[in-house]
């Protein structure tokens, strides 16, 4: 009998769950829906279970004004609705695997006691990273992970009448907090060691985010980390010194440099810990002990597409993992298929979303330990038809396999309709779809929602055309090589406003009558503003026997890539 079959419990099992937020709460509720006989007890070291930690920035920002709205379920609700016992302020200190007993302490009384288990689920989550920076424990230097954290920040802002904040880290929490603090009239500076914010997406896709943050008055200091925190001259402010020697005076600091798995219990119990620092689990969410499961931010799981071990601290996977652990504990053959990192973040007036592998992940990890054979395309469609008022552009990037067209990843940034397109891509990827499937995807259409050729369709069409050889794509990093002929098919006034050095301007409308001017013995790279006119030109040239390629994304993508290359981001 395999480890994954060895410890399914029956009769009246005693299921203990350590941690009561996304993964733990989902596991407890699912277990009760599968068994009326099981005894289910959930332990949480903090004062709340099942709270909306994703809503904490909006509570600090006063968008959510009542703290009670952050509490999804209370211990009383778990007891009345599900007959699940919840013990808050109860910290599990150790696991005796041989006797299947946990030892815990009641934080309020100091009382120590033990509990026996048939199945133990670790949903211990993750903790904010607090790097060893001098002054990190000064008053006014905050992390944001719990309701008490958000309460302390609200009180500090009110009592100190804070007007300046420094955010260390440009990930989800950092960017959401930037928006919320600005909304409260606080000027914000973001410091990050990386050359871009929102590290999961590729650098050129972060450029619109940087531009938007600056337009909203947020100061960005990238490629620069915090070196120390000191009290300001007045004693009421904080001075943040960076590694480059710059100092930023502020009234408060938010540390948002990421989280790391909370694995102390698992490590001290001798459970297997992965190279990334998370608890290693099987596809059935079992740890290296057949009576112990682990779910949520504390675990390492496989990436669906690269095959690599991953840490994905997102609520969606945590909830699914909790359900699967409950299923397996109670005898069902459930398996977690892995993660693909589908994410979305609203930053002031724009949304960034992504799913699957980024290009930097493909370059670094490959696919199943082999170099990734992939291509990419860029596009900049409107979120709905241009003739209907209010169309907003979306910048999209699609990554796909050159072997079979399978979708490997997608990223998008824009004001409207972004998450809708990435959700479609995410579902397509889960079903193993290819770019040819995107071409044929039948999506809802009305002028105010999309187009007869939705951006998802268009992305598929561009990629499919590249694979079929109808319109092969080229990229700006490869442009300007010896022997290439660069063709700008925009209007003369557009060309004069800026063009790629050495490019010849032949507007699309006159291309056919001037086809004889083009070289038959050279590779022709065509471009326009966003890639559409140059696609038409590329098709015409190829039908006339010329070796033409379309520079994907046009000048709009070139400008983003130039900013990356120049170190602006």
C-alpha positions as CSV (number, residue, x, y, z in Angstrom):
1,X,0.0,0.0,0.0
2,X,1.4,3.4,-1.0
3,X,1.9,6.3,1.4
4,X,-1.0,8.1,-0.3
5,X,-3.3,5.2,0.4
6,X,-2.1,4.3,3.9
7,X,-3.9,6.7,6.2
8,X,-7.4,7.3,4.9
9,X,-9.5,7.4,8.0
10,X,-12.9,5.9,8.7
11,X,-15.5,5.6,11.4
12,X,-15.4,8.7,13.7
13,X,-12.0,10.2,12.8
14,X,-10.4,13.0,14.8
15,X,-9.3,15.7,12.3
16,X,-7.2,18.5,13.8
17,X,-6.4,21.5,11.6
18,X,-3.6,24.0,12.5
19,X,-4.5,27.4,11.0
20,X,-7.9,28.8,10.3
21,X,-7.7,31.1,7.3
22,X,-8.1,30.1,3.6
23,X,-6.7,26.6,3.4
24,X,-7.6,25.5,7.0
25,X,-11.1,26.8,7.0
26,X,-11.9,25.3,3.6
27,X,-10.5,22.0,4.7
28,X,-12.7,22.0,7.9
29,X,-15.9,22.9,6.1
30,X,-15.3,20.4,3.3
31,X,-14.6,17.6,5.8
32,X,-17.9,18.3,7.5
33,X,-19.7,18.2,4.2
34,X,-18.2,14.7,3.7
35,X,-18.8,13.3,7.1
36,X,-21.2,13.9,9.9
37,X,-19.3,11.5,12.2
38,X,-15.9,13.2,12.0
39,X,-14.7,15.2,15.0
40,X,-13.2,18.4,13.5
41,X,-11.2,20.9,15.6
42,X,-9.4,23.9,14.1
43,X,-6.7,25.8,16.0
44,X,-5.7,29.4,15.3
45,X,-3.0,31.3,17.2
46,X,-4.5,34.6,16.4
47,X,-7.9,36.1,17.4
48,X,-9.7,35.5,14.1
49,X,-10.4,32.6,11.7
50,X,-11.5,32.8,8.1
51,X,-10.8,36.5,7.7
52,X,-10.3,38.4,4.4
53,X,-6.6,39.2,4.5
54,X,-6.8,40.3,0.8
55,X,-9.0,43.1,2.0
56,X,-6.6,44.5,4.6
57,X,-5.1,47.2,2.3
58,X,-8.6,48.5,1.6
59,X,-9.4,48.6,5.3
60,X,-6.2,50.7,5.9
61,X,-7.3,52.9,3.0
62,X,-10.8,53.4,4.5
63,X,-12.5,51.8,1.4
64,X,-13.7,49.1,3.8
65,X,-14.7,51.1,6.8
66,X,-16.0,48.4,9.2
67,X,-13.5,45.9,10.5
68,X,-16.3,43.3,10.9
69,X,-16.7,43.2,7.1
70,X,-13.3,41.5,7.0
71,X,-14.5,38.5,9.1
72,X,-15.9,35.9,6.8
73,X,-16.8,33.4,9.5
74,X,-16.6,33.3,13.3
75,X,-16.0,30.4,15.7
76,X,-19.7,30.6,16.6
77,X,-20.7,30.3,13.0
78,X,-18.4,27.3,12.5
79,X,-20.0,25.6,15.5
80,X,-23.6,26.4,14.7
81,X,-23.5,25.8,10.9
82,X,-20.9,23.0,10.7
83,X,-20.5,21.6,14.2
84,X,-16.8,22.4,13.9
85,X,-15.0,23.4,17.1
86,X,-12.7,26.4,16.6
87,X,-10.2,27.4,19.2
88,X,-8.6,30.8,18.7
89,X,-5.6,32.2,20.6
90,X,-4.4,28.6,20.6
91,X,-0.8,28.1,19.3
92,X,0.3,24.6,18.5
93,X,3.9,24.2,19.8
94,X,4.9,20.7,18.7
95,X,3.9,17.5,17.0
96,X,4.6,14.0,18.4
97,X,4.3,12.0,15.2
98,X,4.8,8.6,16.8
99,X,1.9,9.1,19.3
100,X,-0.1,11.3,16.9
101,X,-0.4,14.1,19.5
102,X,0.0,17.8,19.2
103,X,0.9,20.1,22.1
104,X,-0.5,23.6,22.3
105,X,-0.7,26.6,24.5
106,X,-3.6,28.9,25.2
107,X,-2.1,32.4,24.6
108,X,-4.5,34.1,27.0
109,X,-3.9,31.8,30.0
110,X,-0.6,30.1,29.3
111,X,-2.3,26.7,29.8
112,X,-0.6,23.9,28.0
113,X,-2.5,20.8,26.8
114,X,-2.4,18.0,24.3
115,X,-4.7,16.7,21.6
116,X,-4.7,13.4,19.8
117,X,-5.3,13.1,16.0
118,X,-6.1,10.6,13.4
119,X,-5.4,13.1,10.7
120,X,-3.5,16.4,11.1
121,X,-3.7,19.2,8.6
122,X,-1.1,22.0,8.7
123,X,-2.4,25.2,7.3
124,X,0.1,27.4,9.0
125,X,0.3,29.9,6.1
126,X,3.2,32.3,5.6
127,X,4.8,35.2,7.5
128,X,6.0,38.6,6.2
129,X,9.7,38.7,5.4
130,X,11.5,40.9,7.9
131,X,15.0,41.3,6.6
132,X,17.8,42.1,9.2
133,X,17.8,45.8,8.5
134,X,19.0,48.1,11.3
135,X,16.0,49.9,12.9
136,X,13.4,47.5,11.5
137,X,11.7,47.4,15.0
138,X,11.2,51.1,15.3
139,X,7.6,52.3,16.0
140,X,6.0,53.2,12.7
141,X,7.6,50.4,10.7
142,X,4.7,48.0,9.8
143,X,4.0,44.7,8.1
144,X,0.5,43.9,6.9
145,X,-0.7,40.3,7.3
146,X,-3.5,40.3,9.9
147,X,-6.5,42.4,11.1
148,X,-4.5,43.7,14.2
149,X,-1.8,44.8,11.8
150,X,-4.2,46.8,9.8
151,X,-5.8,48.2,12.9
152,X,-2.4,49.4,14.1
153,X,-1.7,51.1,10.8
154,X,-5.1,52.9,10.9
155,X,-4.5,54.1,14.4
156,X,-1.0,55.3,13.5
157,X,-2.2,57.3,10.5
158,X,-5.0,58.9,12.6
159,X,-2.9,59.7,15.6
160,X,0.2,60.9,13.8
161,X,-1.7,62.6,11.0
162,X,0.7,60.8,8.6
163,X,1.3,62.6,5.3
164,X,4.4,60.7,3.9
165,X,4.9,56.9,3.6
166,X,7.7,54.7,2.3
167,X,6.7,51.3,1.0
168,X,9.6,48.8,0.8
169,X,8.6,46.3,-1.9
170,X,6.6,46.6,-5.1
171,X,4.5,43.4,-5.1
172,X,0.8,42.9,-4.5
173,X,0.6,44.4,-1.0
174,X,3.0,47.2,-1.8
175,X,1.1,48.4,-4.8
176,X,-2.4,48.0,-3.3
177,X,-1.2,49.9,-0.2
178,X,0.3,52.6,-2.4
179,X,-3.2,53.2,-4.0
180,X,-4.9,53.2,-0.6
181,X,-2.5,55.5,1.1
182,X,-2.6,58.0,-1.7
183,X,-6.4,57.8,-1.4
184,X,-6.0,59.0,2.1
185,X,-3.9,62.0,1.1
186,X,-0.6,60.4,1.9
187,X,2.3,60.8,-0.5
188,X,4.0,57.5,-1.2
189,X,7.5,56.4,-2.2
190,X,8.1,52.8,-3.3
191,X,11.6,51.3,-2.8
192,X,12.5,48.0,-4.4
193,X,15.7,46.1,-4.9
194,X,14.4,44.8,-8.3
195,X,14.4,46.9,-11.5
196,X,10.6,46.6,-11.7
197,X,7.5,46.3,-9.6
198,X,5.2,43.3,-9.8
199,X,8.0,40.7,-10.2
200,X,5.8,37.8,-11.5
201,X,5.3,39.6,-14.9
202,X,8.0,40.3,-17.5
203,X,9.9,43.6,-17.3
204,X,8.5,45.2,-20.5
205,X,5.0,44.4,-19.3
206,X,5.7,46.4,-16.1
207,X,6.4,49.6,-17.9
208,X,2.7,50.7,-18.1
209,X,2.4,50.1,-14.4
210,X,5.5,52.3,-13.7
211,X,4.1,55.0,-15.9
212,X,0.7,54.9,-14.2
213,X,2.2,55.0,-10.7
214,X,4.3,58.0,-11.6
215,X,1.2,59.7,-13.1
216,X,-0.6,59.2,-9.8
217,X,2.3,60.9,-7.9
218,X,4.0,57.8,-6.5
219,X,7.8,58.1,-6.4
220,X,9.6,55.0,-7.6
221,X,13.1,54.1,-6.5
222,X,14.0,50.8,-8.1
223,X,17.2,48.8,-8.2
224,X,17.7,50.1,-4.7
225,X,17.0,48.4,-1.3
226,X,16.4,49.8,2.2
227,X,19.7,49.8,4.2
228,X,18.5,51.1,7.6
229,X,15.7,52.9,9.4
230,X,16.4,55.7,11.8
231,X,14.4,58.2,13.8
232,X,14.1,61.5,12.1
233,X,15.5,64.7,13.6
234,X,12.1,65.6,15.1
235,X,11.7,62.2,16.8
236,X,8.3,61.8,15.2
237,X,9.5,60.9,11.7
238,X,11.4,58.0,10.2
239,X,14.4,58.3,7.9
240,X,14.8,55.4,5.4
241,X,18.3,55.2,4.0
242,X,18.8,53.1,0.9
243,X,21.8,51.2,-0.3
244,X,22.6,53.9,-2.9
245,X,22.9,56.4,-0.1
246,X,19.6,58.2,-0.6
247,X,17.5,59.0,2.4
248,X,13.7,59.4,2.5
249,X,12.0,61.1,5.4
250,X,8.5,59.8,6.2
251,X,5.9,59.4,8.8
252,X,5.5,55.6,8.4
253,X,7.0,52.6,6.6
254,X,5.4,49.5,5.2
255,X,7.5,46.4,4.8
256,X,6.1,44.5,1.8
257,X,9.1,42.5,0.6
258,X,7.2,39.3,0.4
259,X,6.3,36.3,2.6
260,X,8.0,33.0,3.5
261,X,6.3,29.7,4.5
262,X,5.6,29.2,8.2
263,X,7.2,25.8,8.6
264,X,8.6,25.7,12.1
265,X,6.2,23.0,13.3
266,X,6.7,20.9,10.2
267,X,10.5,21.3,10.4
268,X,10.7,20.5,14.1
269,X,8.5,17.4,13.5
270,X,11.0,16.2,10.9
271,X,8.7,16.5,7.9
272,X,10.3,17.0,4.5
273,X,11.0,20.6,3.6
274,X,11.7,21.6,0.0
275,X,14.5,23.6,-1.4
276,X,12.3,26.7,-1.6
277,X,11.5,26.5,2.1
278,X,8.0,25.1,2.0
279,X,6.6,21.8,3.2
280,X,6.8,19.2,0.4
281,X,3.5,17.5,-0.3
282,X,2.2,14.9,-2.8
283,X,-0.6,15.6,-5.2
284,X,-3.0,14.4,-2.5
285,X,-1.5,17.1,-0.2
286,X,0.1,14.5,2.1
287,X,3.4,15.4,3.7
288,X,6.2,12.8,4.3
289,X,4.1,11.5,7.2
290,X,1.1,9.6,6.0
291,X,-1.1,11.0,8.8
292,X,-0.2,14.6,8.2
293,X,-1.4,16.8,5.3
294,X,-0.4,20.4,4.5
295,X,-2.1,23.1,2.5
296,X,-1.9,26.8,1.5
297,X,1.0,29.2,1.7
298,X,3.2,26.8,3.7
299,X,3.5,24.2,1.0
300,X,5.6,23.6,-2.2
301,X,3.6,22.3,-5.1
302,X,4.4,21.6,-8.8
303,X,4.0,24.2,-11.4
304,X,1.5,22.8,-14.1
305,X,3.6,23.9,-17.0
306,X,7.2,24.1,-16.1
307,X,7.1,21.1,-13.7
308,X,9.2,22.9,-11.2
309,X,8.5,23.1,-7.5
310,X,6.8,26.4,-6.7
311,X,5.6,28.6,-3.8
312,X,2.3,30.3,-4.7
313,X,0.9,32.2,-1.7
314,X,-2.5,32.8,-3.3
315,X,-6.0,32.3,-1.8
316,X,-7.4,30.3,-4.7
317,X,-4.9,27.4,-4.6
318,X,-5.0,27.4,-0.8
319,X,-8.8,26.9,-0.9
320,X,-8.6,24.1,-3.5
321,X,-5.8,22.4,-1.5
322,X,-7.9,22.4,1.6
323,X,-10.8,20.7,-0.1
324,X,-8.5,18.1,-1.6
325,X,-6.9,17.3,1.7
326,X,-10.4,16.8,3.3
327,X,-11.4,14.6,0.4
328,X,-8.4,12.4,0.7
329,X,-8.6,12.2,4.5
330,X,-12.2,10.9,4.2
331,X,-11.5,8.4,1.5
332,X,-11.9,10.1,-1.9
333,X,-9.3,9.9,-4.6
334,X,-8.7,13.6,-5.1
335,X,-5.6,15.1,-6.5
336,X,-4.2,18.6,-6.8
337,X,-3.2,19.2,-10.4
338,X,-0.6,21.9,-9.6
339,X,-0.5,25.6,-9.8
340,X,-0.3,28.0,-12.7
341,X,0.0,31.3,-10.8
342,X,-3.2,33.0,-12.1
343,X,-3.1,36.5,-10.5
344,X,-4.7,39.9,-10.8
345,X,-4.0,43.3,-9.1
346,X,-5.8,46.6,-9.4
347,X,-3.4,49.6,-9.2
348,X,-5.3,52.9,-9.2
349,X,-7.0,52.9,-12.6
350,X,-5.3,50.0,-14.2
351,X,-5.3,46.2,-13.8
352,X,-2.5,43.8,-14.3
353,X,-3.2,40.1,-14.6
354,X,-1.2,37.0,-15.6
355,X,-1.5,33.2,-15.8
356,X,1.1,30.5,-16.4
357,X,4.8,31.0,-17.0
358,X,6.4,34.3,-17.7
359,X,9.2,34.5,-20.2
360,X,11.8,34.9,-17.5
361,X,10.6,31.7,-15.9
362,X,10.7,29.8,-19.2
363,X,14.3,31.0,-19.7
364,X,15.3,30.2,-16.2
365,X,13.5,26.9,-15.5
366,X,12.5,25.6,-18.9
367,X,9.8,23.0,-19.1
368,X,10.3,19.7,-17.2
369,X,14.0,20.5,-16.8
370,X,14.4,21.0,-20.6
371,X,15.0,24.3,-22.4
372,X,11.6,25.7,-23.4
373,X,10.9,25.9,-27.1
374,X,8.5,28.8,-27.2
375,X,7.5,31.9,-29.1
376,X,5.8,35.1,-27.9
377,X,3.5,37.7,-29.4
378,X,2.5,41.2,-28.3
379,X,-0.8,42.9,-29.1
380,X,-2.5,46.1,-28.0
381,X,-6.3,45.7,-28.7
382,X,-9.1,47.8,-27.4
383,X,-11.1,46.1,-24.6
384,X,-14.2,46.6,-26.8
385,X,-14.8,47.8,-30.3
386,X,-13.4,51.2,-31.1
387,X,-16.6,52.6,-32.6
388,X,-18.4,52.3,-29.2
389,X,-17.4,55.1,-26.8
390,X,-14.9,54.4,-24.1
391,X,-12.7,51.7,-25.6
392,X,-9.5,51.3,-23.6
393,X,-6.3,49.6,-24.9
394,X,-5.0,46.4,-23.3
395,X,-1.4,45.5,-23.6
396,X,-1.1,41.7,-23.9
397,X,1.7,39.1,-24.1
398,X,1.1,35.5,-25.1
399,X,3.7,32.8,-24.7
400,X,3.2,29.4,-26.5
401,X,5.1,26.3,-27.5
402,X,6.6,26.2,-31.0
403,X,6.2,22.4,-30.9
404,X,2.4,22.2,-30.7
405,X,1.0,25.6,-30.1
406,X,0.2,24.9,-26.4
407,X,-0.4,28.0,-24.4
408,X,2.3,28.5,-21.8
409,X,1.5,31.9,-20.3
410,X,-0.3,35.2,-20.8
411,X,0.0,38.6,-19.3
412,X,-2.1,41.7,-19.7
413,X,-2.2,45.3,-18.5
414,X,-4.9,47.9,-19.1
415,X,-7.8,49.9,-17.7
416,X,-10.7,47.6,-18.6
417,X,-11.4,44.0,-19.5
418,X,-8.0,42.7,-18.4
419,X,-8.9,40.0,-15.9
420,X,-11.7,38.7,-18.2
421,X,-9.1,37.9,-20.9
422,X,-6.7,36.3,-18.5
423,X,-9.4,34.2,-17.0
424,X,-10.3,32.9,-20.4
425,X,-6.6,32.1,-21.0
426,X,-6.3,30.4,-17.6
427,X,-9.2,28.1,-18.3
428,X,-7.9,27.3,-21.8
429,X,-4.6,26.4,-20.3
430,X,-6.1,24.1,-17.7
431,X,-7.7,22.2,-20.6
432,X,-4.4,21.9,-22.5
433,X,-5.6,24.3,-25.2
434,X,-3.4,25.7,-28.0
435,X,-3.3,29.0,-29.8
436,X,-5.4,27.4,-32.5
437,X,-8.1,26.9,-29.9
438,X,-7.9,30.6,-29.1
439,X,-8.5,31.4,-32.7
440,X,-11.8,29.5,-32.6
441,X,-12.9,30.4,-29.1
442,X,-16.6,31.5,-29.1
443,X,-16.9,34.3,-26.6
444,X,-19.8,36.6,-25.8
445,X,-19.9,39.8,-27.8
446,X,-21.7,43.1,-27.8
447,X,-20.1,46.5,-28.7
448,X,-19.8,47.5,-25.0
449,X,-18.1,44.3,-23.9
450,X,-15.7,43.2,-26.7
451,X,-15.4,42.7,-30.4
452,X,-16.5,40.0,-32.9
453,X,-12.8,39.2,-32.8
454,X,-12.1,39.3,-29.1
455,X,-8.6,40.2,-27.9
456,X,-8.3,36.5,-26.9
457,X,-9.2,35.5,-30.5
458,X,-6.7,38.0,-31.9
459,X,-3.9,36.8,-29.7
460,X,-4.6,33.3,-30.9
461,X,-4.7,34.4,-34.5
462,X,-1.4,36.2,-34.3
463,X,0.3,33.2,-32.7
464,X,-1.3,30.7,-35.1
465,X,-0.3,32.8,-38.1
466,X,3.3,32.8,-36.8
467,X,3.3,29.0,-36.3
468,X,1.7,28.3,-39.7
469,X,4.2,30.6,-41.4
470,X,1.5,33.0,-42.7
471,X,3.0,35.9,-40.7
472,X,6.2,34.9,-38.8
473,X,7.0,37.2,-36.0
474,X,10.2,39.0,-35.1
475,X,11.2,40.9,-32.0
476,X,12.9,44.2,-31.4
477,X,15.8,42.6,-29.7
478,X,16.7,41.0,-33.0
479,X,16.1,44.0,-35.2
480,X,18.9,45.9,-36.8
481,X,21.1,42.9,-37.6
482,X,23.3,43.0,-40.7
483,X,21.4,42.2,-43.9
484,X,18.0,43.0,-42.5
485,X,15.7,45.5,-44.2
486,X,13.5,47.5,-41.7
487,X,10.2,48.7,-43.1
488,X,8.1,51.2,-41.4
489,X,4.5,51.1,-42.9
490,X,3.1,54.0,-40.9
491,X,2.1,57.3,-42.3
492,X,5.0,59.8,-43.0
493,X,4.0,62.1,-40.1
494,X,4.1,59.1,-37.7
495,X,7.5,58.2,-39.1
496,X,8.9,61.7,-38.6
497,X,7.8,61.7,-34.9
498,X,10.1,58.7,-34.3
499,X,11.2,55.5,-35.9
500,X,13.7,52.7,-35.7
501,X,17.1,53.8,-36.9
502,X,17.7,52.8,-40.5
503,X,14.1,51.9,-41.3
504,X,12.6,52.8,-44.7
505,X,9.1,54.4,-44.6
506,X,6.6,53.0,-47.2
507,X,3.1,53.6,-45.9
508,X,0.8,50.6,-46.1
509,X,-1.6,52.2,-48.5
510,X,1.2,52.6,-51.1
511,X,3.0,49.4,-50.5
512,X,1.6,47.3,-53.3
513,X,2.5,49.9,-56.0
514,X,6.0,50.2,-54.5
515,X,6.6,46.5,-54.0
516,X,9.4,46.5,-56.6
517,X,11.4,48.8,-54.3
518,X,11.7,46.0,-51.7
519,X,14.7,43.6,-51.7
520,X,14.0,40.0,-52.8
521,X,17.3,38.8,-51.3
522,X,17.0,40.2,-47.7
523,X,14.8,39.5,-44.7
524,X,12.3,42.3,-44.3
525,X,11.1,43.2,-40.8
526,X,7.9,45.3,-41.0
527,X,6.5,47.4,-38.2
528,X,3.8,50.0,-37.4
529,X,2.3,51.4,-34.2
530,X,1.0,48.2,-32.6
531,X,1.5,45.5,-35.2
532,X,-1.8,45.4,-37.2
533,X,-0.9,47.4,-40.3
534,X,2.5,45.7,-40.4
535,X,0.7,42.3,-40.4
536,X,-1.3,43.3,-43.4
537,X,2.0,44.4,-45.1
538,X,3.7,41.2,-44.1
539,X,1.0,39.1,-45.7
540,X,1.1,41.2,-48.9
541,X,4.9,40.9,-49.1
542,X,4.9,37.1,-48.5
543,X,2.3,36.6,-51.2
544,X,4.6,38.4,-53.5
545,X,7.5,36.0,-52.7
546,X,9.3,38.3,-50.2
547,X,10.8,37.0,-46.9
548,X,8.8,39.3,-44.5
549,X,8.3,39.1,-40.8
550,X,6.1,41.2,-38.5
551,X,7.8,43.0,-35.6
552,X,5.4,41.9,-32.8
553,X,3.7,44.7,-30.9
554,X,5.0,47.5,-33.1
555,X,6.4,50.8,-31.8
556,X,4.4,50.6,-28.6
557,X,6.3,47.4,-27.6
558,X,9.6,48.9,-28.8
559,X,9.1,51.9,-26.4
560,X,8.6,49.6,-23.5
561,X,11.6,47.5,-24.3
562,X,13.7,50.6,-24.7
563,X,12.8,51.8,-21.3
564,X,13.8,48.4,-19.9
565,X,17.1,48.4,-21.8
566,X,17.9,52.0,-20.6
567,X,17.3,51.0,-17.0
568,X,14.4,53.5,-16.6
569,X,12.5,50.8,-14.8
